[in-house]
């Protein structure tokens, strides 16, 4: 399996999920967030 092809295919949806996870953690720390 070509790791570069996999990474290019996976990258577009890894970043939004990562950002969402970070945002959820921040929102959990301070309840002022939505």
MOPAC internal coordinates of N, CA, C and O (Angstrom, degrees):
PM7 1SCF
backbone

  N    0.0000 0     0.00 0     0.00 0    0    0    0
  C    1.4774 1     0.00 0     0.00 0    1    0    0
  C    1.5260 1   109.93 1     0.00 0    2    1    0
  O    1.2310 1   120.92 1   -43.28 1    3    2    1
  N    1.3332 1   115.85 1   136.72 1    3    2    1
  C    1.4589 1   120.96 1  -178.24 1    5    3    2
  C    1.5247 1   109.66 1   -86.11 1    6    5    3
  O    1.2310 1   120.97 1   -65.79 1    7    6    5
  N    1.3171 1   115.75 1   114.21 1    7    6    5
  C    1.4621 1   121.17 1  -175.73 1    9    7    6
  C    1.5235 1   111.98 1   -64.13 1   10    9    7
  O    1.2310 1   120.46 1   143.24 1   11   10    9
  N    1.3436 1   116.73 1   -36.76 1   11   10    9
  C    1.4704 1   120.13 1  -179.62 1   13   11   10
  C    1.5229 1   111.49 1   -64.01 1   14   13   11
  O    1.2310 1   120.56 1   135.89 1   15   14   13
  N    1.3293 1   116.54 1   -44.11 1   15   14   13
  C    1.4694 1   120.38 1   179.31 1   17   15   14
  C    1.5248 1   110.80 1   -62.52 1   18   17   15
  O    1.2310 1   121.00 1   138.30 1   19   18   17
  N    1.3274 1   115.69 1   -41.70 1   19   18   17
  C    1.4644 1   120.55 1   179.60 1   21   19   18
  C    1.5255 1   109.93 1   -64.06 1   22   21   19
  O    1.2310 1   120.51 1   134.51 1   23   22   21
  N    1.3203 1   116.62 1   -45.49 1   23   22   21
  C    1.4648 1   120.45 1  -178.31 1   25   23   22
  C    1.5248 1   111.35 1   -63.53 1   26   25   23
  O    1.2310 1   120.43 1   140.52 1   27   26   25
  N    1.3390 1   116.78 1   -39.48 1   27   26   25
  C    1.4675 1   120.42 1   178.25 1   29   27   26
  C    1.5291 1   110.99 1   -67.05 1   30   29   27
  O    1.2310 1   120.71 1   146.08 1   31   30   29
  N    1.3090 1   116.24 1   -33.92 1   31   30   29
  C    1.4662 1   120.51 1  -179.23 1   33   31   30
  C    1.5334 1   111.00 1   -75.42 1   34   33   31
  O    1.2310 1   121.02 1   146.14 1   35   34   33
  N    1.3351 1   115.65 1   -33.86 1   35   34   33
  C    1.4679 1   121.50 1  -175.57 1   37   35   34
  C    1.5306 1   112.47 1   -85.21 1   38   37   35
  O    1.2310 1   120.67 1   145.73 1   39   38   37
  N    1.3285 1   116.32 1   -34.27 1   39   38   37
  C    1.4662 1   122.08 1  -174.21 1   41   39   38
  C    1.5339 1   115.33 1   -48.55 1   42   41   39
  O    1.2310 1   118.70 1   134.41 1   43   42   41
  N    1.3478 1   120.09 1   -45.59 1   43   42   41
  C    1.4699 1   120.87 1  -175.69 1   45   43   42
  C    1.5229 1   114.36 1   -57.66 1   46   45   43
  O    1.2310 1   119.13 1   147.75 1   47   46   45
  N    1.3260 1   119.26 1   -32.25 1   47   46   45
  C    1.4670 1   119.54 1  -178.63 1   49   47   46
  C    1.5212 1   113.78 1  -105.58 1   50   49   47
  O    1.2310 1   120.29 1   174.01 1   51   50   49
  N    1.3369 1   117.05 1    -5.99 1   51   50   49
  C    1.4685 1   119.39 1   174.96 1   53   51   50
  C    1.5312 1   110.37 1   -73.88 1   54   53   51
  O    1.2310 1   120.87 1   137.20 1   55   54   53
  N    1.3261 1   115.95 1   -42.80 1   55   54   53
  C    1.4655 1   120.50 1  -176.94 1   57   55   54
  C    1.5258 1   112.80 1   -61.62 1   58   57   55
  O    1.2310 1   118.66 1   130.08 1   59   58   57
  N    1.3428 1   120.16 1   -49.92 1   59   58   57
  C    1.4698 1   120.07 1   178.08 1   61   59   58
  C    1.5283 1   113.31 1   -59.69 1   62   61   59
  O    1.2310 1   120.27 1   140.74 1   63   62   61
  N    1.3312 1   117.09 1   -39.26 1   63   62   61
  C    1.4659 1   120.96 1   179.00 1   65   63   62
  C    1.5276 1   110.12 1   -65.81 1   66   65   63
  O    1.2310 1   120.84 1   139.49 1   67   66   65
  N    1.3298 1   115.99 1   -40.51 1   67   66   65
  C    1.4589 1   120.94 1   178.60 1   69   67   66
  C    1.5231 1   110.51 1   -63.63 1   70   69   67
  O    1.2310 1   120.74 1   134.13 1   71   70   69
  N    1.3386 1   116.19 1   -45.87 1   71   70   69
  C    1.4621 1   121.07 1   177.68 1   73   71   70
  C    1.5245 1   110.77 1   -61.22 1   74   73   71
  O    1.2310 1   120.34 1   138.34 1   75   74   73
  N    1.3152 1   116.95 1   -41.66 1   75   74   73
  C    1.4632 1   121.60 1   179.41 1   77   75   74
  C    1.5292 1   110.79 1   -63.81 1   78   77   75
  O    1.2310 1   120.38 1   139.26 1   79   78   77
  N    1.3239 1   116.88 1   -40.74 1   79   78   77
  C    1.4623 1   121.23 1   178.66 1   81   79   78
  C    1.5268 1   110.97 1   -63.94 1   82   81   79
  O    1.2310 1   120.53 1   136.39 1   83   82   81
  N    1.3270 1   116.58 1   -43.61 1   83   82   81
  C    1.4673 1   121.51 1   177.87 1   85   83   82
  C    1.5228 1   110.37 1   -63.19 1   86   85   83
  O    1.2310 1   120.54 1   136.65 1   87   86   85
  N    1.3374 1   116.57 1   -43.35 1   87   86   85
  C    1.4693 1   121.82 1   179.83 1   89   87   86
  C    1.5248 1   110.56 1   -62.84 1   90   89   87
  O    1.2310 1   120.48 1   139.26 1   91   90   89
  N    1.3309 1   116.69 1   -40.74 1   91   90   89
  C    1.4686 1   121.03 1   178.23 1   93   91   90
  C    1.5262 1   110.63 1   -63.36 1   94   93   91
  O    1.2310 1   120.30 1   139.35 1   95   94   93
  N    1.3131 1   117.03 1   -40.65 1   95   94   93
  C    1.4655 1   120.92 1   178.34 1   97   95   94
  C    1.5245 1   110.52 1   -64.04 1   98   97   95
  O    1.2310 1   120.27 1   136.99 1   99   98   97
  N    1.3229 1   117.10 1   -43.01 1   99   98   97
  C    1.4628 1   121.77 1   178.28 1  101   99   98
  C    1.5221 1   110.38 1   -63.89 1  102  101   99
  O    1.2310 1   120.41 1   136.63 1  103  102  101
  N    1.3254 1   116.82 1   -43.37 1  103  102  101
  C    1.4648 1   121.99 1  -179.79 1  105  103  102
  C    1.5292 1   110.55 1   -64.16 1  106  105  103
  O    1.2310 1   120.44 1   146.23 1  107  106  105
  N    1.3149 1   116.77 1   -33.77 1  107  106  105
  C    1.4599 1   121.21 1  -179.61 1  109  107  106
  C    1.5316 1   110.23 1   -72.30 1  110  109  107
  O    1.2310 1   120.59 1   145.36 1  111  110  109
  N    1.3436 1   116.47 1   -34.64 1  111  110  109
  C    1.4673 1   120.96 1   179.15 1  113  111  110
  C    1.5233 1   110.36 1   -66.98 1  114  113  111
  O    1.2310 1   120.52 1   129.61 1  115  114  113
  N    1.3388 1   116.62 1   -50.39 1  115  114  113
  C    1.4647 1   119.87 1   178.86 1  117  115  114
  C    1.5222 1   109.59 1  -114.37 1  118  117  115
  O    1.2310 1   120.87 1   -64.37 1  119  118  117
  N    1.3148 1   115.94 1   115.63 1  119  118  117
  C    1.4660 1   122.06 1  -174.65 1  121  119  118
  C    1.5240 1   112.46 1   -70.03 1  122  121  119
  O    1.2310 1   119.64 1   176.91 1  123  122  121
  N    1.3384 1   118.30 1    -3.09 1  123  122  121
  C    1.4637 1   121.13 1   179.85 1  125  123  122
  C    1.5205 1   111.20 1   -70.19 1  126  125  123
  O    1.2310 1   120.55 1   157.90 1  127  126  125
  N    1.3308 1   116.55 1   -22.10 1  127  126  125
  C    1.4641 1   120.49 1   179.61 1  129  127  126
  C    1.5255 1   110.21 1   -70.98 1  130  129  127
  O    1.2310 1   121.20 1   -18.02 1  131  130  129
  N    1.3356 1   115.31 1   161.98 1  131  130  129
  C    1.4650 1   120.12 1  -178.11 1  133  131  130
  C    1.5358 1   110.11 1   -65.26 1  134  133  131
  O    1.2310 1   120.10 1   180.00 1  135  134  133

